[in-house]
Amino acid sequence: MEIWLGLKGGVGQTSESGRISGLSLYSGRIKFFEFHQNERNNQAGKPSDYTGPFLGTNYLWDRTQQQALGLLDRYDYAGAKELLTPYFETKNIGVVANLLEAGIAWNLGEFHRFSTLINCADPVDSAQIAQSQTWWWMAYEQAYLAVVRLEQNNVAEAMLHSFRSIEGGLLEWAKANLGNNFQDNGKDSPIVFNSILTSHPDLKRTFISKNVEKKERGELETHVKWEQDSVKKGILKVSLPTATDKVGDFKYFWSEDCKKIRNRLSHRLGGMSEPELLAAWGDDIQDRSQWQSRVLACLNILTGQSFQTLHQASLFAKVHDQIRRSIEQS
């Protein structure tokens, strides 16, 4: 139920105190009428003109605007949406409603839903749509989610998402590049069929069964599990040698020392420090900037893209900036 309040007569302080009291009690349910004094009409016994009703929360916009921007700084899209809902029409920021919902989905790692929501937003960005249809776009979103989590001082999730971006990126690379030699039903472990030996004969040893009798006969398994590092490395050695453990930034992803740090941190209770996160990406990583650069370099090698920063690579980062601009300019 809406409540309408029109205060006429008395001093200005009376009207202002009435508005404040009404807002305190009824918040978004209250609407106000504004009166414009017309002395000539008043002397003729006619009432002053009025306009309205206006949403009461308009009187609190400056404060609400700053609160919303503060929530965005913490990437709290659910809180920002709840705060801004009464203003979507009156402040002409209805465009951010869908984008805030997209931010909520992104925060949950629901990237497909995030993509659907931003592609339905107005105006639609054709370049944005094109990127969201590539096989690699979610790997960059996962990496940028790691950046956001570290800014929120959630180091454990930052480590999880940063390595997940590469692991998941490798899986998507395999699905996009190995054709019928690869199968991933989304339930069981992805597998590589021995038909790949035509182009990757070095993998033969990997496919030989562990059963001694079969080994002696040289029989091959029909498939091997994609999760085995020997399988990934063997395929990448031929197809994408810059993603192996011998050169460049990717060697730290495969590094046994880094794996030991990741496993130790992942299988113990308690907190995790930022230096530990950085060490899990290489003993040469000293700060957040270098950490982001390493993750980005690995993804660019894998995808063949040439992004300069994870912020540039992320669709979410562009959406976040758009939401902020819309609120600041209202």
VMD Tcl script that draws the C-alpha trace (Angstrom):
set ca {
  {0.00 0.00 0.00}
  {1.35 3.44 -0.95}
  {1.21 6.39 1.42}
  {0.81 9.92 0.05}
  {1.90 12.93 2.06}
  {1.22 16.56 1.17}
  {2.29 19.22 3.66}
  {1.00 22.72 3.08}
  {1.36 25.82 5.16}
  {3.56 26.53 8.14}
  {7.30 27.05 7.91}
  {9.61 25.13 5.60}
  {11.13 23.23 8.49}
  {7.75 21.68 9.22}
  {7.52 20.20 5.71}
  {11.11 18.96 5.84}
  {10.67 17.29 9.23}
  {7.49 15.65 7.94}
  {9.37 14.20 4.97}
  {12.17 12.87 7.14}
  {9.75 11.32 9.62}
  {7.74 9.77 6.79}
  {10.85 8.31 5.15}
  {12.06 6.89 8.45}
  {8.75 5.14 9.05}
  {7.70 4.07 5.54}
  {10.80 4.26 3.32}
  {9.95 3.30 -0.29}
  {6.19 3.13 0.39}
  {5.79 6.88 0.84}
  {5.29 9.49 -1.90}
  {5.21 13.26 -1.55}
  {3.40 16.17 -3.19}
  {5.26 19.41 -3.82}
  {3.38 22.72 -3.48}
  {4.33 25.88 -5.35}
  {3.09 29.01 -3.63}
  {0.89 31.31 -5.74}
  {0.06 34.39 -3.68}
  {-2.43 35.81 -6.19}
  {-4.47 32.60 -6.22}
  {-4.20 32.31 -2.45}
  {-5.58 35.85 -1.99}
  {-8.45 34.90 -4.28}
  {-9.19 31.91 -2.09}
  {-7.66 29.41 -4.47}
  {-5.12 26.78 -3.35}
  {-1.52 26.77 -4.56}
  {-0.56 24.51 -7.42}
  {1.04 21.19 -6.62}
  {2.91 18.45 -8.45}
  {3.43 14.82 -7.63}
  {3.30 12.35 -6.21}
  {7.08 11.90 -6.12}
  {8.88 8.87 -4.74}
  {9.98 9.79 -1.24}
  {13.35 8.16 -1.60}
  {14.28 10.80 -4.20}
  {15.06 13.04 -1.25}
  {17.72 10.56 -0.15}
  {19.33 9.99 -3.55}
  {22.71 11.59 -2.83}
  {23.26 9.37 0.18}
  {21.88 6.31 -1.59}
  {24.09 6.94 -4.61}
  {27.23 6.92 -2.43}
  {26.07 3.79 -0.61}
  {25.49 2.03 -3.93}
  {28.95 2.99 -5.22}
  {30.44 1.69 -1.98}
  {28.67 -1.64 -2.48}
  {30.01 -1.82 -6.04}
  {33.53 -1.24 -4.72}
  {33.01 -4.45 -2.72}
  {31.36 -6.18 -5.70}
  {28.16 -6.61 -3.69}
  {25.65 -6.61 -6.54}
  {22.83 -8.15 -4.53}
  {23.09 -5.36 -1.97}
  {23.33 -2.69 -4.67}
  {20.26 -4.03 -6.47}
  {18.19 -4.05 -3.27}
  {19.26 -0.48 -2.51}
  {18.65 0.87 -6.02}
  {15.40 -0.89 -6.97}
  {13.18 2.09 -5.94}
  {15.23 4.37 -8.24}
  {15.31 2.33 -11.45}
  {12.55 4.44 -13.01}
  {12.79 7.79 -11.25}
  {16.55 8.16 -11.73}
  {16.59 6.68 -15.23}
  {18.93 3.85 -14.22}
  {16.65 1.03 -15.27}
  {19.40 -0.12 -17.65}
  {21.47 -1.29 -14.67}
  {18.75 -3.59 -13.29}
  {19.63 -6.41 -15.69}
  {23.33 -5.71 -15.33}
  {23.18 -5.93 -11.54}
  {21.45 -9.30 -11.91}
  {24.26 -10.30 -14.27}
  {26.80 -9.24 -11.63}
  {25.07 -11.47 -9.08}
  {25.31 -14.42 -11.47}
  {28.98 -13.70 -12.22}
  {29.81 -13.56 -8.51}
  {28.39 -17.07 -8.21}
  {30.44 -18.32 -11.16}
  {27.27 -18.76 -13.23}
  {28.94 -17.45 -16.38}
  {26.40 -18.79 -18.88}
  {23.58 -16.99 -17.05}
  {25.76 -13.89 -16.81}
  {26.30 -14.00 -20.58}
  {22.57 -14.36 -21.28}
  {21.72 -11.38 -19.09}
  {24.31 -9.00 -20.54}
  {23.47 -10.01 -24.11}
  {19.84 -9.11 -23.43}
  {20.75 -5.73 -21.95}
  {20.15 -2.50 -23.83}
  {22.17 -1.45 -25.72}
  {23.60 -4.76 -26.88}
  {27.34 -4.75 -27.59}
  {28.06 -6.86 -30.70}
  {31.72 -7.36 -29.72}
  {30.57 -8.51 -26.31}
  {28.21 -11.06 -27.85}
  {30.94 -12.32 -30.18}
  {33.38 -12.87 -27.30}
  {30.79 -14.70 -25.21}
  {30.43 -17.23 -28.06}
  {34.11 -18.24 -28.09}
  {35.34 -21.41 -26.42}
  {37.80 -19.49 -24.22}
  {35.86 -16.54 -22.79}
  {34.97 -18.17 -19.46}
  {38.62 -18.92 -18.68}
  {39.30 -15.17 -18.54}
  {36.19 -14.60 -16.41}
  {37.38 -17.25 -13.96}
  {40.79 -15.56 -13.78}
  {39.25 -12.14 -13.21}
  {37.07 -13.62 -10.49}
  {40.34 -14.59 -8.79}
  {41.46 -10.94 -9.05}
  {38.22 -9.74 -7.47}
  {38.45 -12.26 -4.65}
  {42.00 -11.15 -3.84}
  {40.83 -7.51 -3.76}
  {38.24 -8.71 -1.24}
  {41.11 -10.32 0.73}
  {39.66 -13.77 0.11}
  {43.01 -15.39 -0.66}
  {41.82 -19.01 -0.62}
  {39.22 -18.41 -3.31}
  {41.68 -16.30 -5.29}
  {44.04 -19.28 -5.47}
  {41.21 -21.68 -6.37}
  {39.88 -19.51 -9.18}
  {43.30 -18.63 -10.60}
  {44.36 -22.24 -11.08}
  {40.87 -23.26 -12.07}
  {41.01 -20.76 -14.92}
  {43.98 -22.63 -16.41}
  {42.68 -26.13 -15.69}
  {39.28 -25.25 -17.12}
  {40.90 -23.45 -20.03}
  {42.91 -26.57 -20.90}
  {39.72 -28.63 -20.87}
  {37.92 -26.18 -23.15}
  {40.98 -26.11 -25.43}
  {40.82 -29.90 -25.73}
  {37.11 -29.85 -26.56}
  {37.69 -27.18 -29.20}
  {40.80 -28.70 -30.80}
  {40.79 -32.49 -30.44}
  {37.54 -33.22 -32.24}
  {36.37 -36.85 -32.13}
  {39.52 -37.84 -30.27}
  {38.10 -36.26 -27.13}
  {34.94 -36.78 -25.10}
  {33.55 -34.89 -22.13}
  {30.01 -35.63 -21.04}
  {30.19 -33.29 -18.07}
  {29.74 -36.15 -15.60}
  {32.62 -38.61 -15.79}
  {36.28 -37.79 -16.25}
  {36.96 -36.46 -19.78}
  {38.76 -39.02 -21.94}
  {41.12 -39.05 -24.92}
  {40.62 -41.90 -27.40}
  {43.54 -43.85 -28.81}
  {42.59 -42.63 -32.28}
  {44.70 -39.61 -31.40}
  {47.83 -41.74 -31.79}
  {47.74 -41.04 -35.52}
  {48.81 -37.47 -34.81}
  {50.41 -38.10 -31.40}
  {52.33 -41.43 -31.63}
  {54.43 -40.44 -28.60}
  {51.36 -41.10 -26.45}
  {51.44 -44.84 -27.21}
  {53.16 -45.66 -23.95}
  {50.47 -43.80 -22.05}
  {47.78 -45.89 -23.70}
  {49.38 -49.28 -23.01}
  {47.41 -51.06 -20.31}
  {48.88 -51.43 -16.85}
  {48.00 -55.13 -17.01}
  {51.27 -57.04 -17.49}
  {49.88 -59.56 -20.01}
  {48.44 -56.84 -22.16}
  {51.70 -54.93 -21.97}
  {53.56 -57.93 -23.30}
  {51.18 -58.16 -26.25}
  {51.40 -54.41 -26.80}
  {47.65 -54.01 -26.61}
  {46.28 -50.51 -26.15}
  {43.52 -49.15 -24.01}
  {40.71 -47.53 -25.96}
  {41.15 -44.31 -24.00}
  {43.04 -42.54 -21.24}
  {41.89 -39.93 -18.72}
  {42.46 -36.32 -19.66}
  {43.39 -35.39 -16.06}
  {46.72 -37.22 -16.32}
  {49.50 -34.66 -16.73}
  {51.38 -37.03 -19.05}
  {48.39 -37.01 -21.41}
  {48.00 -33.22 -21.40}
  {51.70 -32.59 -21.80}
  {52.04 -35.16 -24.57}
  {49.26 -33.56 -26.59}
  {50.39 -30.00 -25.91}
  {53.97 -30.87 -26.84}
  {52.83 -31.40 -30.43}
  {49.85 -29.06 -30.68}
  {50.83 -26.17 -28.42}
  {54.47 -26.45 -27.33}
  {54.47 -23.04 -25.61}
  {52.05 -24.48 -23.04}
  {54.39 -27.26 -21.87}
  {56.55 -27.38 -18.78}
  {59.80 -26.39 -20.45}
  {59.39 -22.76 -21.43}
  {57.78 -19.46 -20.46}
  {55.10 -18.78 -17.89}
  {53.34 -22.10 -18.33}
  {56.24 -24.04 -16.82}
  {55.27 -22.66 -13.40}
  {51.78 -24.07 -13.80}
  {53.29 -27.56 -14.24}
  {56.11 -27.04 -11.72}
  {56.32 -29.74 -9.05}
  {57.34 -27.14 -6.46}
  {54.26 -25.06 -7.22}
  {52.05 -28.16 -7.14}
  {53.36 -29.07 -3.70}
  {52.50 -25.60 -2.42}
  {49.02 -25.77 -3.94}
  {48.33 -29.22 -2.52}
  {49.62 -28.26 0.92}
  {47.44 -25.16 1.03}
  {44.39 -26.95 -0.35}
  {44.45 -29.82 2.15}
  {44.82 -28.02 5.42}
  {42.52 -26.05 7.69}
  {43.01 -22.41 8.55}
  {43.76 -19.30 6.58}
  {45.97 -18.63 3.63}
  {48.29 -15.68 3.16}
  {48.85 -13.64 0.03}
  {52.58 -14.54 -0.09}
  {51.59 -18.20 -0.12}
  {49.28 -17.58 -3.05}
  {52.03 -15.80 -4.97}
  {54.53 -18.58 -4.22}
  {52.09 -21.13 -5.66}
  {52.55 -19.37 -9.01}
  {56.35 -19.29 -8.92}
  {59.18 -18.21 -6.65}
  {59.75 -15.17 -8.88}
  {56.29 -13.69 -8.24}
  {56.56 -10.82 -5.76}
  {53.27 -8.91 -6.00}
  {49.71 -8.94 -7.29}
  {50.61 -7.31 -10.58}
  {53.15 -10.03 -11.42}
  {50.66 -12.70 -10.36}
  {47.98 -11.31 -12.67}
  {50.50 -11.06 -15.50}
  {51.46 -14.73 -15.13}
  {47.87 -15.94 -15.15}
  {47.12 -13.73 -18.15}
  {50.22 -14.93 -20.03}
  {49.20 -18.57 -19.57}
  {45.69 -17.88 -20.82}
  {46.92 -15.90 -23.82}
  {49.25 -18.78 -24.76}
  {46.36 -21.21 -24.51}
  {43.81 -19.12 -26.38}
  {46.01 -17.33 -28.90}
  {44.67 -13.95 -27.75}
  {46.74 -10.86 -26.99}
  {44.97 -9.18 -24.07}
  {47.16 -6.77 -22.11}
  {45.36 -7.12 -18.77}
  {42.78 -9.41 -17.20}
  {40.53 -6.35 -16.82}
  {40.64 -5.87 -20.60}
  {39.94 -9.57 -21.20}
  {36.93 -9.81 -18.87}
  {33.40 -9.05 -20.05}
  {32.39 -8.66 -16.43}
  {34.90 -5.84 -15.89}
  {33.24 -3.88 -18.70}
  {29.80 -4.48 -17.20}
  {31.02 -3.37 -13.77}
  {32.37 -0.13 -15.23}
  {29.10 0.47 -17.10}
  {27.04 0.04 -13.92}
  {29.26 2.43 -12.03}
  {29.09 5.11 -14.74}
  {25.29 4.88 -14.92}
  {24.96 5.43 -11.17}
  {27.54 8.23 -11.01}
  {25.85 10.13 -13.85}
  {22.32 9.88 -12.40}
}
mol new
graphics top color blue
foreach p $ca { graphics top sphere $p radius 0.5 }
foreach p [lrange $ca 0 end-1] q [lrange $ca 1 end] { graphics top cylinder $p $q radius 0.2 }
display resetview
